[in-house]
Amino acid sequence: MEAVLVDIMMPDIDGYETLRRIRSVPQFAKLPVFALTAKAMKGDREACLKAGATDYIAKPADPQHLISLLRVHVARKAS
């Protein structure tokens, strides 16, 4: 099982740029990449998805919700 969790509010290079760089690598085109943010402002989800996130999770993340999303998206990648 492979997946990436990207914090949107990182120092030096933000999560949006990280998402774009991950998606620029062809072998990572189907890799499940989840954007995490504590900011949770209107429009953040759409911005994360536009930058290349598979899905968006607001902090504090509910562990059961995170596990559920991972199961769904990793299974989708495998099929």
MMTF fields as JSON, N, C-alpha, C and O atoms, coordinates in Angstrom:
{
  "mmtfVersion": "1.0.0",
  "mmtfProducer": "UNKNOWN",
  "numBonds": 315,
  "numAtoms": 316,
  "numGroups": 79,
  "numChains": 1,
  "numModels": 1,
  "chainsPerModel": [1],
  "groupsPerChain": [79],
  "chainIdList": ["A"],
  "bondAtomList": [4, 2, 8, 6, 12, 10, 16, 14, 20, 18, 24, 22, 28, 26, 32, 30, 36, 34, 40, 38, 44, 42, 48, 46, 52, 50, 56, 54, 60, 58, 64, 62, 68, 66, 72, 70, 76, 74, 80, 78, 84, 82, 88, 86, 92, 90, 96, 94, 100, 98, 104, 102, 108, 106, 112, 110, 116, 114, 120, 118, 124, 122, 128, 126, 132, 130, 136, 134, 140, 138, 144, 142, 148, 146, 152, 150, 156, 154, 160, 158, 164, 162, 168, 166, 172, 170, 176, 174, 180, 178, 184, 182, 188, 186, 192, 190, 196, 194, 200, 198, 204, 202, 208, 206, 212, 210, 216, 214, 220, 218, 224, 222, 228, 226, 232, 230, 236, 234, 240, 238, 244, 242, 248, 246, 252, 250, 256, 254, 260, 258, 264, 262, 268, 266, 272, 270, 276, 274, 280, 278, 284, 282, 288, 286, 292, 290, 296, 294, 300, 298, 304, 302, 308, 306, 312, 310],
  "bondOrderList": [1, 1, 1, 1, 1, 1, 1, 1, 1, 1, 1, 1, 1, 1, 1, 1, 1, 1, 1, 1, 1, 1, 1, 1, 1, 1, 1, 1, 1, 1, 1, 1, 1, 1, 1, 1, 1, 1, 1, 1, 1, 1, 1, 1, 1, 1, 1, 1, 1, 1, 1, 1, 1, 1, 1, 1, 1, 1, 1, 1, 1, 1, 1, 1, 1, 1, 1, 1, 1, 1, 1, 1, 1, 1, 1, 1, 1, 1],
  "groupList": [{"groupName": "MET", "atomNameList": ["N", "CA", "C", "O"], "elementList": ["N", "C", "C", "O"], "formalChargeList": [0, 0, 0, 0], "bondAtomList": [1, 0, 2, 1, 3, 2], "bondOrderList": [1, 1, 2], "singleLetterCode": "M", "chemCompType": "L-PEPTIDE LINKING"}, {"groupName": "GLU", "atomNameList": ["N", "CA", "C", "O"], "elementList": ["N", "C", "C", "O"], "formalChargeList": [0, 0, 0, 0], "bondAtomList": [1, 0, 2, 1, 3, 2], "bondOrderList": [1, 1, 2], "singleLetterCode": "E", "chemCompType": "L-PEPTIDE LINKING"}, {"groupName": "ALA", "atomNameList": ["N", "CA", "C", "O"], "elementList": ["N", "C", "C", "O"], "formalChargeList": [0, 0, 0, 0], "bondAtomList": [1, 0, 2, 1, 3, 2], "bondOrderList": [1, 1, 2], "singleLetterCode": "A", "chemCompType": "L-PEPTIDE LINKING"}, {"groupName": "VAL", "atomNameList": ["N", "CA", "C", "O"], "elementList": ["N", "C", "C", "O"], "formalChargeList": [0, 0, 0, 0], "bondAtomList": [1, 0, 2, 1, 3, 2], "bondOrderList": [1, 1, 2], "singleLetterCode": "V", "chemCompType": "L-PEPTIDE LINKING"}, {"groupName": "LEU", "atomNameList": ["N", "CA", "C", "O"], "elementList": ["N", "C", "C", "O"], "formalChargeList": [0, 0, 0, 0], "bondAtomList": [1, 0, 2, 1, 3, 2], "bondOrderList": [1, 1, 2], "singleLetterCode": "L", "chemCompType": "L-PEPTIDE LINKING"}, {"groupName": "ASP", "atomNameList": ["N", "CA", "C", "O"], "elementList": ["N", "C", "C", "O"], "formalChargeList": [0, 0, 0, 0], "bondAtomList": [1, 0, 2, 1, 3, 2], "bondOrderList": [1, 1, 2], "singleLetterCode": "D", "chemCompType": "L-PEPTIDE LINKING"}, {"groupName": "ILE", "atomNameList": ["N", "CA", "C", "O"], "elementList": ["N", "C", "C", "O"], "formalChargeList": [0, 0, 0, 0], "bondAtomList": [1, 0, 2, 1, 3, 2], "bondOrderList": [1, 1, 2], "singleLetterCode": "I", "chemCompType": "L-PEPTIDE LINKING"}, {"groupName": "PRO", "atomNameList": ["N", "CA", "C", "O"], "elementList": ["N", "C", "C", "O"], "formalChargeList": [0, 0, 0, 0], "bondAtomList": [1, 0, 2, 1, 3, 2], "bondOrderList": [1, 1, 2], "singleLetterCode": "P", "chemCompType": "L-PEPTIDE LINKING"}, {"groupName": "GLY", "atomNameList": ["N", "CA", "C", "O"], "elementList": ["N", "C", "C", "O"], "formalChargeList": [0, 0, 0, 0], "bondAtomList": [1, 0, 2, 1, 3, 2], "bondOrderList": [1, 1, 2], "singleLetterCode": "G", "chemCompType": "PEPTIDE LINKING"}, {"groupName": "TYR", "atomNameList": ["N", "CA", "C", "O"], "elementList": ["N", "C", "C", "O"], "formalChargeList": [0, 0, 0, 0], "bondAtomList": [1, 0, 2, 1, 3, 2], "bondOrderList": [1, 1, 2], "singleLetterCode": "Y", "chemCompType": "L-PEPTIDE LINKING"}, {"groupName": "THR", "atomNameList": ["N", "CA", "C", "O"], "elementList": ["N", "C", "C", "O"], "formalChargeList": [0, 0, 0, 0], "bondAtomList": [1, 0, 2, 1, 3, 2], "bondOrderList": [1, 1, 2], "singleLetterCode": "T", "chemCompType": "L-PEPTIDE LINKING"}, {"groupName": "ARG", "atomNameList": ["N", "CA", "C", "O"], "elementList": ["N", "C", "C", "O"], "formalChargeList": [0, 0, 0, 0], "bondAtomList": [1, 0, 2, 1, 3, 2], "bondOrderList": [1, 1, 2], "singleLetterCode": "R", "chemCompType": "L-PEPTIDE LINKING"}, {"groupName": "SER", "atomNameList": ["N", "CA", "C", "O"], "elementList": ["N", "C", "C", "O"], "formalChargeList": [0, 0, 0, 0], "bondAtomList": [1, 0, 2, 1, 3, 2], "bondOrderList": [1, 1, 2], "singleLetterCode": "S", "chemCompType": "L-PEPTIDE LINKING"}, {"groupName": "GLN", "atomNameList": ["N", "CA", "C", "O"], "elementList": ["N", "C", "C", "O"], "formalChargeList": [0, 0, 0, 0], "bondAtomList": [1, 0, 2, 1, 3, 2], "bondOrderList": [1, 1, 2], "singleLetterCode": "Q", "chemCompType": "L-PEPTIDE LINKING"}, {"groupName": "PHE", "atomNameList": ["N", "CA", "C", "O"], "elementList": ["N", "C", "C", "O"], "formalChargeList": [0, 0, 0, 0], "bondAtomList": [1, 0, 2, 1, 3, 2], "bondOrderList": [1, 1, 2], "singleLetterCode": "F", "chemCompType": "L-PEPTIDE LINKING"}, {"groupName": "LYS", "atomNameList": ["N", "CA", "C", "O"], "elementList": ["N", "C", "C", "O"], "formalChargeList": [0, 0, 0, 0], "bondAtomList": [1, 0, 2, 1, 3, 2], "bondOrderList": [1, 1, 2], "singleLetterCode": "K", "chemCompType": "L-PEPTIDE LINKING"}, {"groupName": "CYS", "atomNameList": ["N", "CA", "C", "O"], "elementList": ["N", "C", "C", "O"], "formalChargeList": [0, 0, 0, 0], "bondAtomList": [1, 0, 2, 1, 3, 2], "bondOrderList": [1, 1, 2], "singleLetterCode": "C", "chemCompType": "L-PEPTIDE LINKING"}, {"groupName": "HIS", "atomNameList": ["N", "CA", "C", "O"], "elementList": ["N", "C", "C", "O"], "formalChargeList": [0, 0, 0, 0], "bondAtomList": [1, 0, 2, 1, 3, 2], "bondOrderList": [1, 1, 2], "singleLetterCode": "H", "chemCompType": "L-PEPTIDE LINKING"}],
  "groupTypeList": [0, 1, 2, 3, 4, 3, 5, 6, 0, 0, 7, 5, 6, 5, 8, 9, 1, 10, 4, 11, 11, 6, 11, 12, 3, 7, 13, 14, 2, 15, 4, 7, 3, 14, 2, 4, 10, 2, 15, 2, 0, 15, 8, 5, 11, 1, 2, 16, 4, 15, 2, 8, 2, 10, 5, 9, 6, 2, 15, 7, 2, 5, 7, 13, 17, 4, 6, 12, 4, 4, 11, 3, 17, 3, 2, 11, 15, 2, 12],
  "groupIdList": [1, 2, 3, 4, 5, 6, 7, 8, 9, 10, 11, 12, 13, 14, 15, 16, 17, 18, 19, 20, 21, 22, 23, 24, 25, 26, 27, 28, 29, 30, 31, 32, 33, 34, 35, 36, 37, 38, 39, 40, 41, 42, 43, 44, 45, 46, 47, 48, 49, 50, 51, 52, 53, 54, 55, 56, 57, 58, 59, 60, 61, 62, 63, 64, 65, 66, 67, 68, 69, 70, 71, 72, 73, 74, 75, 76, 77, 78, 79],
  "secStructList": [7, 7, 7, 3, 3, 3, 3, 1, 1, 7, 1, 1, 1, 7, 2, 2, 2, 2, 2, 2, 2, 2, 2, 6, 1, 4, 4, 4, 6, 6, 7, 7, 3, 3, 3, 3, 3, 1, 7, 7, 7, 6, 6, 2, 2, 2, 2, 2, 2, 2, 2, 6, 7, 1, 3, 3, 3, 3, 1, 1, 7, 7, 2, 2, 2, 2, 2, 2, 2, 2, 2, 2, 2, 2, 2, 2, 2, 2, 7],
  "xCoordList": [0.85, 0.0, 0.896, 1.775, 0.673, 1.432, 0.47, -0.529, 0.789, 0.019, 0.904, 1.872, 0.568, 1.335, 0.39, -0.702, 0.814, 0.103, 0.948, 2.116, 0.37, 1.106, 0.463, -0.72, 1.258, 0.796, 0.872, 1.924, -0.192, -0.231, 0.627, 1.221, 0.701, 1.451, 2.838, 3.081, 3.737, 5.104, 6.053, 5.746, 7.192, 8.185, 8.89, 8.892, 9.467, 10.238, 9.355, 9.143, 8.851, 7.994, 6.634, 6.543, 5.586, 4.268, 3.706, 4.238, 2.644, 2.034, 1.491, 1.493, 1.022, 0.51, 1.624, 1.43, 2.778, 3.913, 4.391, 4.768, 4.375, 4.75, 3.82, 4.276, 2.522, 1.549, 1.83, 1.823, 2.075, 2.359, 3.617, 3.655, 4.636, 5.882, 5.688, 6.221, 4.931, 4.639, 3.917, 4.276, 2.917, 2.117, 2.875, 2.463, 3.961, 4.742, 5.586, 6.127, 5.697, 6.447, 5.459, 4.562, 5.607, 4.633, 4.351, 3.208, 5.35, 5.128, 4.254, 3.781, 4.035, 3.192, 1.795, 1.06, 1.437, 0.15, -1.045, -2.031, -0.963, -2.087, -1.852, -2.681, -0.739, -0.428, -1.443, -1.643, -2.088, -3.007, -2.225, -1.334, -2.573, -1.901, -2.981, -3.886, -2.871, -3.874, -3.309, -2.233, -4.036, -3.641, -4.222, -5.409, -3.378, -3.799, -3.581, -2.536, -4.559, -4.373, -5.145, -6.248, -4.549, -5.215, -5.971, -6.841, -5.633, -6.207, -7.708, -8.495, -8.1, -9.5, -10.337, -11.368, -9.89, -10.618, -11.455, -11.208, -12.436, -13.268, -12.386, -11.555, -12.568, -11.805, -10.538, -9.918, -10.141, -8.917, -9.02, -8.084, -10.143, -10.312, -10.133, -9.408, -10.787, -10.709, -9.283, -8.817, -8.586, -7.201, -6.288, -5.394, -6.516, -5.709, -5.956, -5.018, -7.217, -7.547, -6.986, -6.486, -7.07, -6.534, -5.015, -4.475, -4.332, -2.882, -2.457, -1.284, -3.407, -3.089, -3.424, -3.123, -4.04, -4.407, -5.509, -6.396, -5.436, -6.489, -7.704, -8.847, -7.43, -8.487, -7.922, -6.717, -8.792, -8.46, -8.947, -10.067, -8.093, -8.448, -8.107, -6.969, -9.095, -8.854, -8.373, -8.853, -7.427, -6.957, -7.854, -8.4, -8.026, -7.452, -8.174, -9.404, -7.407, -7.981, -8.512, -7.853, -9.695, -10.272, -9.579, -9.656, -8.914, -8.171, -9.028, -8.562, -10.259, -11.124, -11.468, -11.54, -11.681, -11.958, -10.729, -10.856, -9.563, -8.321, -8.11, -7.767, -8.309, -8.157, -9.158, -8.822, -10.373, -11.397, -11.002, -11.129, -10.526, -10.093, -8.923, -8.882, -7.983, -6.845, -7.304, -6.848, -8.191, -8.699, -9.364, -9.108, -10.2, -10.924, -9.961, -10.038, -9.068, -8.193, -7.079, -6.692, -6.553, -5.517, -6.147, -5.527, -7.344, -8.041, -8.327, -8.208, -8.701, -8.992, -7.733, -7.788, -6.588, -5.308, -4.938, -4.412, -5.216, -4.848, -5.674, -5.229, -6.865, -7.737, -7.513, -8.162],
  "yCoordList": [-1.171, 0.0, 1.235, 1.368, 2.13, 3.368, 4.545, 4.524, 5.559, 6.8, 7.874, 7.57, 9.123, 10.251, 11.201, 11.488, 11.688, 12.741, 14.002, 14.001, 15.072, 16.325, 17.417, 17.723, 17.994, 19.128, 20.363, 20.64, 21.09, 22.268, 23.399, 24.152, 23.53, 24.628, 24.157, 23.959, 23.98, 23.562, 24.74, 25.647, 24.734, 25.79, 25.576, 24.466, 26.606, 26.593, 26.371, 27.298, 25.173, 24.875, 24.46, 23.526, 25.143, 24.812, 23.533, 23.004, 23.063, 21.816, 21.861, 20.843, 23.027, 23.137, 22.862, 22.117, 23.46, 23.229, 21.783, 21.175, 21.236, 19.83, 18.927, 18.001, 19.196, 18.412, 18.512, 17.501, 19.727, 19.904, 19.144, 18.546, 19.165, 18.458, 16.951, 16.252, 16.453, 15.009, 14.618, 13.628, 15.375, 15.041, 15.251, 14.731, 15.993, 16.197, 14.972, 14.885, 14.037, 12.8, 11.749, 11.344, 11.299, 10.365, 9.119, 8.664, 8.56, 7.328, 7.558, 6.596, 8.823, 9.127, 9.615, 10.135, 9.452, 9.95, 9.367, 10.067, 8.11, 7.458, 7.274, 6.68, 7.774, 7.652, 8.434, 9.622, 7.8, 8.545, 9.562, 9.196, 10.834, 11.913, 12.717, 13.269, 12.772, 13.447, 14.738, 14.747, 15.822, 17.128, 17.277, 17.033, 17.678, 17.919, 19.391, 19.955, 20.007, 21.396, 21.711, 21.209, 22.544, 23.026, 24.31, 24.731, 24.917, 26.194, 26.087, 26.883, 25.13, 24.835, 26.073, 26.315, 26.84, 28.028, 27.664, 26.658, 28.496, 28.283, 28.287, 29.178, 27.31, 27.203, 26.371, 26.06, 26.003, 25.216, 23.842, 23.391, 23.191, 21.855, 21.908, 21.095, 22.853, 22.988, 23.303, 22.774, 24.162, 24.511, 23.291, 23.101, 22.473, 21.265, 20.268, 19.687, 20.078, 19.155, 19.655, 18.866, 20.954, 21.536, 21.354, 21.158, 21.418, 21.253, 19.796, 19.516, 18.866, 17.456, 16.491, 15.302, 16.976, 16.071, 15.111, 15.47, 13.908, 12.921, 13.27, 13.12, 13.739, 14.12, 15.108, 15.361, 15.657, 16.742, 16.369, 15.887, 16.599, 16.282, 17.485, 17.955, 17.978, 19.09, 18.537, 17.502, 19.233, 18.865, 19.492, 20.568, 18.885, 17.591, 16.476, 16.417, 15.613, 14.533, 13.423, 13.002, 12.97, 11.827, 10.57, 10.295, 9.807, 8.628, 7.636, 7.07, 7.425, 6.487, 7.001, 6.225, 8.311, 8.915, 8.782, 8.438, 9.047, 8.929, 7.497, 7.284, 6.532, 5.118, 4.744, 4.019, 5.234, 4.962, 5.528, 4.851, 6.771, 7.38, 6.612, 6.384, 6.218, 5.444, 4.137, 3.771, 3.448, 2.172, 2.37, 1.612, 3.366, 3.629, 3.953, 3.351, 4.885, 5.348, 4.377, 4.272, 3.666, 2.665, 1.5, 0.969, 1.088, 0.018, 0.442, -0.365, 1.703, 2.22, 2.203, 1.886, 2.545, 2.536, 1.119, 0.906, 0.164, -1.229, -1.852, -2.8, -1.329, -1.957, -1.387, -1.807],
  "zCoordList": [0.0, 0.0, 0.0, 0.851, -0.948, -1.019, -1.07, -1.789, -0.299, -0.289, 0.325, 1.023, 0.062, 0.589, 1.304, 0.814, 2.466, 3.194, 3.084, 3.471, 2.561, 2.372, 3.222, 3.074, 4.109, 4.907, 4.021, 3.445, 3.903, 3.037, 3.588, 2.816, 4.891, 5.508, 5.954, 7.144, 4.992, 5.3, 5.085, 4.311, 5.757, 5.525, 4.183, 3.649, 3.66, 2.407, 1.174, 0.392, 0.998, -0.153, 0.393, 1.19, -0.027, 0.527, -0.085, -1.06, 0.497, 0.057, -1.356, -2.049, -1.799, -3.171, -4.176, -5.136, -3.953, -4.856, -4.747, -5.75, -3.546, -3.36, -4.163, -4.834, -4.094, -4.865, -6.362, -7.065, -6.849, -8.281, -8.693, -9.767, -7.852, -8.176, -8.177, -9.039, -7.219, -7.189, -8.465, -9.103, -8.836, -10.025, -11.331, -12.368, -11.301, -12.528, -12.884, -13.986, -11.958, -12.196, -12.707, -11.968, -13.964, -14.548, -13.717, -13.674, -13.062, -12.297, -11.061, -10.455, -10.678, -9.521, -9.917, -9.078, -11.161, -11.661, -10.901, -10.669, -10.519, -9.825, -8.334, -7.645, -7.833, -6.414, -5.58, -5.83, -4.596, -3.736, -2.894, -2.126, -3.051, -2.327, -1.603, -2.229, -0.289, 0.532, 1.093, 1.69, 0.9, 1.433, 2.831, 3.052, 3.769, 5.149, 5.471, 5.146, 6.103, 6.5, 7.768, 7.988, 8.589, 9.795, 9.487, 10.25, 8.379, 7.978, 7.684, 8.197, 6.879, 6.545, 6.226, 6.853, 5.264, 4.817, 3.587, 2.922, 3.31, 2.13, 0.88, 0.701, 0.04, -1.19, -1.081, -2.098, 0.134, 0.309, -0.344, -1.005, -0.159, -0.734, -2.249, -2.823, -2.885, -4.335, -4.781, -5.791, -4.032, -4.372, -4.262, -5.087, -3.249, -3.069, -4.197, -4.742, -4.538, -5.618, -6.947, -7.749, -7.179, -8.407, -8.493, -9.581, -7.354, -7.319, -7.488, -7.737, -7.353, -7.585, -6.471, -6.575, -5.407, -4.317, -4.755, -5.53, -4.252, -4.484, -3.637, -4.068, -2.421, -1.498, -0.494, -0.466, 0.321, 1.25, 2.641, 2.808, 3.644, 5.027, 5.899, 5.901, 6.638, 7.558, 8.899, 9.362, 9.511, 10.848, 11.891, 11.646, 13.012, 13.367, 12.623, 12.603, 12.025, 11.223, 12.124, 13.075, 11.809, 12.507, 11.982, 10.784, 12.829, 12.366, 11.573, 10.584, 11.994, 11.273, 9.881, 8.928, 9.766, 8.454, 7.551, 6.376, 8.088, 7.326, 6.84, 5.678, 7.703, 7.333, 6.242, 5.306, 6.367, 5.364, 3.996, 2.976, 3.986, 2.721, 2.117, 0.908, 2.95, 2.454, 1.823, 0.74, 2.487, 1.95, 0.591, -0.345, 0.484, -0.765, -1.897, -2.967, -1.674, -2.744, -3.077, -4.241, -2.098, -2.389, -3.136, -4.057, -2.779, -3.493, -4.937, -5.859, -5.128, -6.459, -7.31, -8.498, -6.702, -7.427, -7.852, -8.944, -6.987, -7.243, -8.363, -9.009, -8.593, -9.629, -10.997, -11.955]
}
